[in-house]
Amino acid sequence: MATSTVNHIVIIGGGSAGWLSAGLIAAQPHLTHNAKVTLIESPNVPTLGVGEGTWPTMRQTLKTIGISETQFIRQCDASFKQGSRFDGWSHDENEGQANEHYYHPFSLPVAYQNLNIAPYWFAQHDAVSFSHAVSSQTYLCDHNKAPKSHLHSDYQTVANYGYHLDAGKFAQLLQQHCIDKLNVNHIISHVDDVINDDDNYISAVQTRDHGLITGDLFIDCSGHHGRLIEQHYKVALQSQDHILFNDRAVAVQVPYANNEQEILSYTKATAQDTGWIWDIGLQSRRGVGMVYSSKFETTQGAKDKLISYLNKTQSHLSLAELTIRELKFTPGYREHFWHKNCIAIGMSAGFIEPLEASALVMVELSLNNLLANFPTHKNAMPQLAQRFDQQTHYRWQRIIEFLKLHYVLSKRTSEYWQAHRAPNAAPRALIDNLTLWQYQSPWLNDFDRAQEVFSSASYQYVLYGMKHLPQFPAMKMPAAVIEHFTKSQQEAKQGLAKLPTNRQLLNHIQKFGLQPI
Ligand SMILES: Cc1cc2nc3c(=O)[nH]c(=O)nc-3n(C[C@H](O)[C@H](O)[C@H](O)COP(=O)(O)OP(=O)(O)OC[C@H]3O[C@@H](n4cnc5c(N)ncnc54)[C@H](O)[C@@H]3O)c2cc1C
């Protein structure tokens, strides 16, 4: 370290993770005792440039950084995301279940903090889907409605929402804001070497064009290169490919047929024999891609599946004009995330397939965690590092269990799906919970830490969306519960009547903006 107190934070990497780190840190100088922030990015190593789905947490993140929602929506081609829809995850297509789908909306089931409504829904599971019964947001998704109207100001909402965005434009907006408004020092140069002090803490990085840059805390946002955490400190990535097999993606940007085409209010995830296809609606285009496992699928096979999907969903497309990107990743996360005075955030910390879009939220959570326990002095680092590691490991493990849930409940029959259901391919904690949930419904006590990544509500949406019903008899609804259900349906109808579509609200924001807060 250059000094024993932390006066200078150096971030390596200018992708979404690097600029989100710079923004959240520089916007909250009271949490870092006014530490200076420098971001170094290589002109030779491109950013990943994918990652189009965020969580509702992004609203608070942008607000904290000081970016208005209007500016964000205008500059990032962003749209509103109200959850995910899973198509064809339960059965093979040829089982006559062509329209089978379920939602995992961002809003909690009605009355969730006071009452577990799931056991009362079981009696009517054939009549109405779980998410339709307990969340009015599902109706908004069905009709591609916005989560609010032009009468609401920046970040205000009727239904909980995150965003779909253009990752390249997002990094550019953050960069511009961090440099112009938050005084972040930006250096464009490749980091060639790393210099340690006597305690093996990093004291400086050697850049190709700007000499030595000294610092006290180094944040590794260099993506899968792991320039500090892996190349310098040799902290291993713990592969999770025995649980979640996907390690490849092919992705394409698809223009809309016309300016009136509906913009989806959710990420659509459609199951395939060897993976799944995401479909995301931005303002000016769709982002569509297939995630798959190289053990079960070839690149050409994945491209063929992607093209077949595109042909089914949009007829006018000239497929020959589309450029398909190929992406590779190793599903896994680091053995340690904080080593000496180096913290890995973003892809350098790990990545598991984009189902449920948990990467950017992990960036946000890691930064919130770091800033809530900021190491003002070198002596505090080992203890804080240990805490940070424990918390981050916990989160990765919960993410893996939740993603795996989507696969183990499926009855799809291809080799890929069968392998997912093999007894040794699921985490023990998930198997135990699934056993328990045959006799009781997931609820508040199942995941009781502050800031759980996926709450028991998320488990309910997936379990009951995939019709994985418990073995205990359905409960008869008391009058109070019927009242809740009725209220939820009424809210849905009122919401439907009043709210604009996603496209209408986005067009309005482009023209007139939202009221600033
Ligand atoms: C197929 C796919 C789909 C995804 N979908 C989603 C999604 O829907 N939602 C979501 O939240 N996430 C998603 N992600 C993850 C998301 O893309 C990443 O979390 C996000 O882009 C952050 O990446 P990053 O900034 O960590 O790394 P990168 O974008 O790779 O940036 C790395 C930076 O480090 C710099 N760098 C590297 N080496 C050096 C060096 N030696 N010196 C200086 N600089 C260096 C590079 O120049 C670059 O600026 C997806 C990922 C994939 C692969």
The ligand as a MOL file (V3000), in Angstrom:
LIG
                    3D

  0  0  0     0  0            999 V3000
M  V30 BEGIN CTAB
M  V30 COUNTS 53 58 0 0 0
M  V30 BEGIN ATOM
M  V30 1 C -23.9260 -13.8740 -22.3610 0
M  V30 2 C -23.9450 -12.9590 -21.1850 0
M  V30 3 C -25.1250 -12.3390 -20.8180 0
M  V30 4 C -25.1560 -11.5060 -19.6970 0
M  V30 5 N -26.3360 -10.9600 -19.3060 0
M  V30 6 C -26.3900 -10.2410 -18.1670 0
M  V30 7 C -27.6100 -9.6790 -17.7040 0
M  V30 8 O -28.6600 -9.7840 -18.3340 0
M  V30 9 N -27.6000 -8.9850 -16.5360 0
M  V30 10 C -26.4570 -8.8160 -15.8090 0
M  V30 11 O -26.5190 -8.2290 -14.7300 0
M  V30 12 N -25.2850 -9.2910 -16.2600 0
M  V30 13 C -25.2180 -9.9880 -17.3950 0
M  V30 14 N -24.0220 -10.4690 -17.8370 0
M  V30 15 C -22.8170 -10.1080 -17.0920 0
M  V30 16 C -22.3950 -8.6750 -17.4610 0
M  V30 17 O -22.1430 -8.6220 -18.8390 0
M  V30 18 C -21.1480 -8.2720 -16.6910 0
M  V30 19 O -21.3420 -8.4750 -15.3160 0
M  V30 20 C -20.8560 -6.7980 -16.9050 0
M  V30 21 O -20.7000 -6.5310 -18.2680 0
M  V30 22 C -19.6310 -6.3600 -16.1560 0
M  V30 23 O -18.4750 -6.7670 -16.8060 0
M  V30 24 P -17.0860 -6.2470 -16.2380 0
M  V30 25 O -17.1230 -4.7620 -16.1800 0
M  V30 26 O -16.7830 -6.9880 -14.9980 0
M  V30 27 O -16.0330 -6.7300 -17.3240 0
M  V30 28 P -15.7260 -6.2220 -18.8150 0
M  V30 29 O -16.8950 -5.6030 -19.4780 0
M  V30 30 O -15.0770 -7.3790 -19.4970 0
M  V30 31 O -14.6470 -5.0520 -18.6270 0
M  V30 32 C -13.2910 -5.3360 -18.3400 0
M  V30 33 C -12.4870 -4.0430 -18.3480 0
M  V30 34 O -11.1830 -4.3220 -17.8700 0
M  V30 35 C -10.2360 -3.7090 -18.7020 0
M  V30 36 N -8.9760 -4.4460 -18.6150 0
M  V30 37 C -8.7370 -5.7720 -18.7790 0
M  V30 38 N -7.4080 -6.0410 -18.6370 0
M  V30 39 C -6.8080 -4.8510 -18.3560 0
M  V30 40 C -5.4600 -4.4520 -18.1200 0
M  V30 41 N -4.4430 -5.3240 -18.1040 0
M  V30 42 N -5.2060 -3.1370 -17.9030 0
M  V30 43 C -6.2040 -2.2140 -17.8940 0
M  V30 44 N -7.4850 -2.5320 -18.1050 0
M  V30 45 C -7.7830 -3.8360 -18.3430 0
M  V30 46 C -10.8530 -3.7490 -20.0860 0
M  V30 47 O -10.2730 -2.7740 -20.9480 0
M  V30 48 C -12.3020 -3.4190 -19.7230 0
M  V30 49 O -12.4420 -2.0200 -19.6310 0
M  V30 50 C -23.9670 -11.2750 -18.9580 0
M  V30 51 C -22.7760 -11.8760 -19.3640 0
M  V30 52 C -22.7550 -12.7090 -20.4570 0
M  V30 53 C -21.4710 -13.3690 -20.8480 0
M  V30 END ATOM
M  V30 BEGIN BOND
M  V30 1 1 1 2
M  V30 2 1 2 3
M  V30 3 2 2 52
M  V30 4 2 3 4
M  V30 5 1 4 5
M  V30 6 1 4 50
M  V30 7 2 5 6
M  V30 8 1 6 7
M  V30 9 1 6 13
M  V30 10 2 7 8
M  V30 11 1 7 9
M  V30 12 1 9 10
M  V30 13 2 10 11
M  V30 14 1 10 12
M  V30 15 2 12 13
M  V30 16 1 13 14
M  V30 17 1 14 15
M  V30 18 1 14 50
M  V30 19 1 15 16
M  V30 20 1 16 17
M  V30 21 1 16 18
M  V30 22 1 18 19
M  V30 23 1 18 20
M  V30 24 1 20 21
M  V30 25 1 20 22
M  V30 26 1 22 23
M  V30 27 1 23 24
M  V30 28 2 24 25
M  V30 29 1 24 26
M  V30 30 1 24 27
M  V30 31 1 27 28
M  V30 32 2 28 29
M  V30 33 1 28 30
M  V30 34 1 28 31
M  V30 35 1 31 32
M  V30 36 1 32 33
M  V30 37 1 33 34
M  V30 38 1 33 48
M  V30 39 1 34 35
M  V30 40 1 35 36
M  V30 41 1 35 46
M  V30 42 1 36 37
M  V30 43 1 36 45
M  V30 44 2 37 38
M  V30 45 1 38 39
M  V30 46 1 39 40
M  V30 47 2 39 45
M  V30 48 1 40 41
M  V30 49 2 40 42
M  V30 50 1 42 43
M  V30 51 2 43 44
M  V30 52 1 44 45
M  V30 53 1 46 47
M  V30 54 1 46 48
M  V30 55 1 48 49
M  V30 56 2 50 51
M  V30 57 1 51 52
M  V30 58 1 52 53
M  V30 END BOND
M  V30 END CTAB
M  END
